[in-house]
Amino acid sequence: MTDSVLIIGAGPVGLTMALELARFQVPVRLIDKMTERSDTSRAVVLWSRTLELLDRIGATCDLLGIGNRVSVANILSGHRLISCVDFSGVDSPYPFALMVPQCDTESVLERHLQRLGVRSELGVELLAFDQHDDGVTVQLRSPDGHETSERFGWLIGCDGAHSLTRHRLGLKFGGKTLDSDWTLGDFHMTGSPFPLSELATYWHEDGVIIFLPMAPGRYRVVANLGPSTGDAPAPPSIEHFQQIVDTRGPGGLVLTNPLWTTTFRINERQVETYRAGRVFLAGDAAHVHSPAGGQGMNTGMQDACNLAWKLAMVCRHIATAPVLLDSYSLERHPVGAAVIETAGRLTKAATLRHRAAQHIRNFVAHAVMGLAPVQRAMAQSMTEIAVGYPHSPLNGQASPVSPKPGARLCPIAGEIPFGAGNAPLFNLCAAPDTAAKIIAGHPSLIEPTVRPAAMTGSILLVRPDGYLAAAAADGDWRQITAYLERFAAAAGETH
Ligand SMILES: Cc1cc2nc3c(=O)[nH]c(=O)nc-3n(C[C@H](O)[C@H](O)[C@H](O)COP(=O)(O)OP(=O)(O)OC[C@H]3O[C@@H](n4cnc5c(N)ncnc54)[C@H](O)[C@@H]3O)c2cc1C
């Protein structure tokens, strides 16, 4: 059996997956049938949780250097402010949305991947594959048209919404296509009443328009065009865009110099499982939804961070076994489903067609979204710091003084993030003598560098992706040992 991994698709999710596996020293190949990279902006938001996770590979610093930090999201109707969600209070070293064109995010990821000695192989296409007990045989076509049959231990389909991997597995991509057409464009724009650090959504009786500030004078503009007629319409001209902006926006905005415009329809779909034997799905191959909230790419990149350490544990023979790899779909499927639901609800609210319903929406939204707890919850949800795995089969026991197992532990600014090492191991926060006793039992599962107890008198066992595995009071260190014993037995620890 081989422990190598083949990743199909070098979009943001495939790149993140390759980076995570490569830094954990797993032999990996990353292929993509495109012959050159797109230079279009597509997904433009990187949320706090994604930035926290990318910090483990050192990419966040580069992204911060090229992105625009947005800390407030406004919803308005004309000049009336309906709601304003402030991200600056979220508990993260990155309390903002970082606006970066997708092509630039991909360049940063590609650069870090090359630093680890891996390159995206462009022009290489997956044609077919077959699974066996001990590996996957794939048919690949190289840029010169030559076809080869090769064998890998594992296959990961990060091959986008039309995923061949998903089709070949025969998995249904259940859901629906919404019946409205949308457009987006990147423009130079003057006249915004908001600073560069605030994005604005305008609810108008004709539809919605969103202004995302990318850089001084440069904006992403998104709007719905009305009911779909079936075929994808041509992108509106700049004059048509300006007309939509004049009608739905605050007035006084002037668009010039379109950099990129396109139209699209919204799909809300999800595959029933993210794993079939030795084959996994991640990113758009597993879930697609409305761009409202800008969660699509982020959710996919976080799929990659969830799967990579588990697969690396298996490939490096630190642990083997079903529960570990099964937990990928069990943890990430509910996250994808929740994103589909929330983004769908936002889209529905923004595109209500009946006047009376619009008035009620504006009234209720103003009342409800003005409440501090609602605003806090919205900020935590949008920044994805609220994502956790409370029902994971990997969760151990809780401690009264710590967060619940499955919860994200907030990284501390200036400290090396959890899971930043080159081995997929648990991190331990404990007093030195307690840590020594725990590590002695399972040295192959725990990072040798122990962190001080995060809370006095407590022991935290943290997964390589920064979520809490188990916790105990300092005197109860045997509970952590018991967790590791159960994990080792269930996951088939090999040492
Ligand atoms: C116009 C537009 C605007 C968007 N705006 C946002 C936004 O604001 N916020 C947000 O979060 N998301 C947004 N998205 C979605 C976002 O771009 C996707 O969620 C993201 O690109 C998904 O990444 P991925 O790596 O899963 O898939 P993709 O980026 O689709 O990459 C899949 C790759 O797989 C390759 N591939 C496919 N089949 C094969 C094969 N058989 N062999 C080899 N390679 C193959 C493809 O060439 C492709 O490069 C937008 C998308 C579009 C198109």
The ligand as a Gaussian input file, in Angstrom:
#p B3LYP/6-31G(d) Opt

LIG

0 1
 C      -18.212000      34.669000     -10.025000
 C      -17.944000      33.999000      -8.720000
 C      -17.998000      34.741000      -7.554000
 C      -17.791000      34.143000      -6.340000
 N      -17.829000      34.897000      -5.195000
 C      -17.584000      34.298000      -4.005000
 C      -17.514000      35.051000      -2.788000
 O      -17.688000      36.271000      -2.789000
 N      -17.234000      34.393000      -1.629000
 C      -17.007000      33.029000      -1.596000
 O      -16.716000      32.480000      -0.528000
 N      -17.075000      32.303000      -2.722000
 C      -17.348000      32.907000      -3.921000
 N      -17.348000      32.179000      -5.057000
 C      -17.159000      30.753000      -4.957000
 C      -15.707000      30.411000      -4.880000
 O      -15.045000      30.893000      -6.018000
 C      -15.624000      28.907000      -4.759000
 O      -16.298000      28.544000      -3.560000
 C      -14.212000      28.425000      -4.691000
 O      -13.497000      28.702000      -5.862000
 C      -14.237000      26.918000      -4.507000
 O      -12.960000      26.457000      -4.509000
 P      -12.655000      24.956000      -4.883000
 O      -11.171000      24.852000      -4.767000
 O      -13.528000      24.048000      -4.112000
 O      -13.127000      24.781000      -6.390000
 P      -12.673000      25.556000      -7.701000
 O      -12.100000      26.874000      -7.389000
 O      -13.840000      25.485000      -8.616000
 O      -11.493000      24.650000      -8.265000
 C      -11.735000      23.379000      -8.823000
 C      -10.602000      23.054000      -9.760000
 O      -10.711000      21.688000     -10.153000
 C      -10.275000      21.573000     -11.489000
 N      -10.823000      20.331000     -12.059000
 C      -12.120000      20.027000     -12.263000
 N      -12.241000      18.790000     -12.786000
 C      -10.982000      18.304000     -12.941000
 C      -10.453000      17.076000     -13.452000
 N      -11.246000      16.096000     -13.892000
 N       -9.112000      16.915000     -13.471000
 C       -8.288000      17.903000     -13.016000
 N       -8.740000      19.077000     -12.533000
 C      -10.068000      19.281000     -12.482000
 C      -10.806000      22.829000     -12.162000
 O      -10.057000      23.153000     -13.299000
 C      -10.643000      23.871000     -11.050000
 O       -9.461000      24.635000     -11.160000
 C      -17.532000      32.757000      -6.285000
 C      -17.453000      32.023000      -7.459000
 C      -17.638000      32.629000      -8.671000
 C      -17.535000      31.829000      -9.944000

